[in-house]
Amino acid sequence: MSHSAADRIMRTYPPPPVTFVRGQGTLLFDDEGGRYLDFLSGIAVCSLGHSHPAVAKAVCDQANTLLHVSNLFGTLPQRDVATTLDRLLGGGGRVFFSNSGAEANECAIKLARKWGGYGKHAVVSAYGSFHGRTLVTLAATGQPTKHEPFQPMPEGFRHVAWDDVAALERAIDPSVAAVLLEPVQGEGGVNPATPEYFQAVRRLCDERGLLFIVDEVQTGLGRTGKWFGFEHLGVRPDVVTMAKALGNGVPIGACWAREEVADAFVPGDHATTFGGQPLAAAAARATLQVMEDEDVPARAAAAGAYLTRMVEVLPAVTSVRGLGLLLGVELADGISAKEVAATALTRGLVVNAVNDSTLRLAPPLLVSNYEIDEAVAMLAGVLAEEHQ
């Protein structure tokens, strides 16, 4: 019995429909020479597009300079990235570097427990949320069907209805240390929070002495049309987590906390071998520099408005929601988002379905209007066929 090379990989994902071998900007190319417009960006990761020359050079130079010394010692790229992130977040905080968004959220949850002290440890999050796949971040994720195969879940997590302040208030008792929310629920169907909701949560946290943790893993660093999604909502969080876009494809995450919260951690409380190591931090430093030079929040706001206008008039599209270039396209009854995404891939457009009826569009933030026109034309063709 023969096995393909793919059989050596654990089956945690469906079999890959295509194998990509090269990318440039908004374009991807597969192992058979096929060309694709990437309107998923590795799930909101490659915000500067594929193989951005500044990031590629930074990684190459760093690989020839210093790859790893552990966090027992200081490195310059890590220091620079922490300084930039703190400035973008308004200052007065400290950063812990991780390898992923789930790890950034693990850090935030551990920090909340340490800050709260014994007996004040619970975290309240929303149904429909997504915070990661480790056991603890899965427990924080408000999707009970994802919990079932892995029961019993870690203790100390409870979930309430999204955008429901009264439900949140009822869930708070003296054991609660923090509220954890996304500004836009990404995996939950691209559902933006309202300013009224986030401002009410902020007031509630202040009244009850809780931390407000905002998960910006998918929304952070320009994707929504501002540097961070919470900026649309008129609040200042106590803790902010981020990852996806930070290294433009090189794995790196970060957890930022206000100084007086961050100081709950002392040496030995939390650690990581690889988090913020020189290669990843060099990629992040270059990524942030290009993001600032290109003013990616403004680019995302303008391109997102244009893309929304083009898509919302297509056949079978009932609405478009989201912020900036993180958009959910709601399809008419009876049309499968998964089937539309699969057909679009065969035509050369990469998008994905976040639920049965919603397509997610998250192209690079440097996408051109010409590329948007081409992608929308492909999508229009697929939807016209599905809508017959």
N, C-alpha and C positions, 0 to 999 in steps of 0.2 A: 504494500500500500504506500503510494508516494504522498509526500507532504510538500506543499508550497512553503516558501519562506514565511509567508504570512501566518501559517499555522503555528509558528513558534511564538507568536504574540498572543497574550491573554485576550480572551474575547469579551473585553469590557465595552467595546464599540462594535457596531455592525461592520461587516466587511466593507473596506473602503471602495467607493464607486470609481474613484480615479486615484492615480498616484502622481503627485506633483513633484517636479524635479528642479524647477527654476521659477523665480519671480522677479519682476521689475516694476516698481511703482504700483499701479493698480492692476497689473497683469500677472497672471500665473500661466505656466506651461506644464503640460503633463508629459509622461514618459513616451507618449506616442506622437508628440508634437502639437497636440491640441492647445488652443489659446483660450483663456478665460478672463473675464472681468471679475475681479474679486470684490464683492460687495458684502463680505463678512469679516475680512481683515483678521483671519485666525481667531474669530470671536472678539472683536474690538481690541485686538492686540497691536497689529501692524498699522498704527495710526499715521505713520509717515510713509506708508507703502512698503513694498518688499525691497530688500537689498538697498536701503537708502545709503548713498555713498559716505555720508558723514558718520553714520553708525558703523558701517562696515570697516571704515578706516580706524575708528576708535577701538573696535574689537581686535582688529589685526595688530595695531600698535601695542595695545595692552597685552595681548598674547605673547608678544616679543619682549615684554618689559617685566611683568610680574603677574602671575596667575592666581596665587593663593598663599596666604600666610596664616589664616584663621583669624577669628575676632579677638584673639588674645593680644593682637597688635593693631595699630592704626594703619589705614591706607588713605591715600589722597583722594581717589575717586569717590569713596564712600563719604568722606567728610564733605566734599563738594556737593554731592547729591543731597545729603541731609540739609545742608545750608539752603539750597535752592528750594527744596520741598517746603521747608519751614517758612521761607519767604512767601511762596505761592499760597500758603495756607494762612497767612496773616501774621506769622511770627509768634514767638513765645512758647514754642513747643519743642519736643524731642522726638527722634525717629528711631524705630527699630526696623532693621532690614530682614526680610525673609526671602524665600525662593518663589512664593506664589501667593495668590489671593487668599486661599484657605489658610495658609500659615499666618498671613497678616491678621486674619480674623481670629485665629487661635491666640495670637499675641494679645489682641484687644480683649478677648474674653478672659484670659488669664490675668491681664492687667486690671480688669474690672473686679475680679474676685479678690485680688491682692489689695486693691484700693478700698473695696467694701469691707474687708475684714471677715472674720469668722461669722457665719450665720447670715451675711448679706452677700449673696453669691449668684442669685438667679438672674437670668437674662430673658427679657421679653422681646420677641420679634413677631413679624407679621406672616399670616398665611399667604402663600404665593411667593415668599421670599426665596432667595438662594444665596447661601453664604459659604458653600464649599462642600468637599466630599470626605474630609477626615471625620472621625466619629463625632467629635464635638461640634464642628461646623455643620455637619449633617443634622445634628440634634437642634441646632439653631435655625436650620432651614425649615420654613413652614410648608413642607410638602410631605404629609404623612405617608403617602405611598412609597416614597423613597426610604422611609425609616423601616418599613415592615421586615425586609429580609435581614436586618441587622439588629433587631431587638435583642436584649434591652438597650435602649438608648441611654447615654450618660444623663444623670440627673441635673436639674437646675435650669431647665428651658421650658418656656411656655409660649404659646402662639395666640395671637388675636387677629381679628378681622382687619384687613388693610384699610387705611383711611377712616378708622373708627376710633375717635378719641375716647368715647365713653367706654368702649370695650377695653382699651388700653388701661384706663384708669381703674377699672374693676379688677384687672389682673395684677395690679401693683399692691404688694404687701411688704412688711418689713424685711423679707428675705431677698427682695429685688435690688440688684446693684446697678443694672443698666438696661437701656432700651437700645436695640440694634435694628436699624432700618436702612433700606436703599433709597436714594432720591428717585430713581426709576427702577422698578422691579424688572430686571432684564430677562432672566429665564422664566419669570412668572408671566410673561406675555407683553413686555414693554409697557408697563403701567406707571406713568409719572405720578409722584406725590403732589398734592396741592400745597401752596404756601401756608394756607390756613392749618392744614394738618401738621406740618412740621413745626410751625410756630407754637401750636398748642402742645405738641410733644415737648418742645424746649421748655415751655412754661411749667409743664407737669414735672419734668426732670428737675428743674430748679426748685420747685416747691417741695418735692419729696427727697431731695438730695441724691439724685441718680445721675449716672453718666449717660449722655446721649452719644452713642457710637453710630457713625454714618459709614456704611459700606460703599465706597466709591471704586470698588475693584473694576467694574465695567464702565462706570460713568466718568471716572476721574480723568484729569489731564486733557481737557479740551473737548472731549467727545460730545458733550451736551450743548456746546456753544459758550460755555464759561469754563474756567479752569476746573471747577468742581461742581457737581450737580447741586449740592446744597446751596450754592450761591444764588440759584434761581428762587430759593425758597425762603430767604430772609432769616436764616439761623446761623449760629456759629456752634459747631459740634465740640464736644470735649475730646473725642477720639475719631480719627479718620483712617480708614484702611484703603489701600490702593495696590494695584499690581499690573494687570494686563498691558496697558499701553506704556508702562514705565521704561521698559527696555526695548521696545519696538520688536519684540520677538525673542529677546534673550530673557530667560526666566529671572525675574526679580519682583519682590513685593515690598511694601512698607506699611508700618503702622505708626501714625503720628498721634501724639497726645499732648495736651496742654501740660506745661512744665510741672505744675503741682500734682497732676494726675500721674504723669510719667515717673515722677519721683517715688511713687509707691513701689516700683521695682528697685531692688538693690542687687549688686553682683551675686550671681548664682540663681536668681529667680527665673530667668528665661535665657535661652541660648540657641544658637544654630551654628553648624559647622560652615555652611556655604553662604548663608544670608549676607547679601551686600558685598560678596567677594569681588576682587578687583575687575575681573572680566565683565561681570554683570553690571557693576557700578559704572564702569567706563562706558558701557552701552547706554545706561540710563543718563549719564552726564551728557553724552552727545545728543541723545534723544531730546532731553529737556532744552538744550541749547537751540536745536533746530525748531522745536515747538515755540520757543519764545521769539526767535528770529522771524518765523513765518506767521506769528500770531494765530496759532491753530484754533483757539476758541472762536475768533471772528470768522475764520475760514469755515469752520464747522457750522456756525450759525447761518451763514449765507448759503452754503451748499445744501444744508438741511432744509432751509426754506424752499429752495429751488426744487430739490428732490421731492419734497412733500407736494408741492403744487403739481408736479408732473405725474406723480403716482396716484393722487387721490381722484383723478378723473378717469382712470383706467376702468375698463369693464371688469365687473366682479369685485371691485374694491369698494368696501362700504365706508371705511375710514382709515386715516393714518394718525397714529399717536406717537408721542415720544418727545425728545428734546435734541436739537442739533442733528447730528448724524447717528443717533441711536433711535431707529424708527421701527414701529410695529405696524405692519400693513394688514388690516383686518379684511378677510375675504368673505364673500357672500355665502349664505347657507348652502351646504352641499358641496362646497369646493374644498378639497383637502390641501392644506398648506404644505404638507409633506410631499404630496404628489407634484404640486407646482414647483417646489424647490428641486425635486429630482429631475423634472422635465427641463427646468431652466438650466441645470447643470449640463445636460446633453446639448444645449444650445450655446453654452459657453458663458454662463452667468452663475457665480457662486453666491447663494443666499441660504438661509436655513429657516426651518419651521420651529418656533418656540412652543407652539401648541397646535391643536388640530386646525385652527382657523387663522393663525397669525404667522406671517412671514416676518423675519427680522432682517433689516437692512442696516449695515454698519460698515460702509466703505472707508478707505483711508481718508483722513481729514484733509489731505492735499488733493482729493479727487477734483477733476475738472468738470465743467458743465458739459463739455463734449462727451466725456466718459459717462456722465449721468444720462445724457440723451441716448447713448448707445445701449446702456443697461436697461433703461425704461422701455426702449423699443423691443428688446428681447423679452422682457417681462410682459409687455402688452401682447406680444404674439402668443405666449404660453397661456395667458389668461383668456384671450379671445377663444382659443380652442377649448379650454376647460368650461367656459361660460355658455357654450353652444347648447 
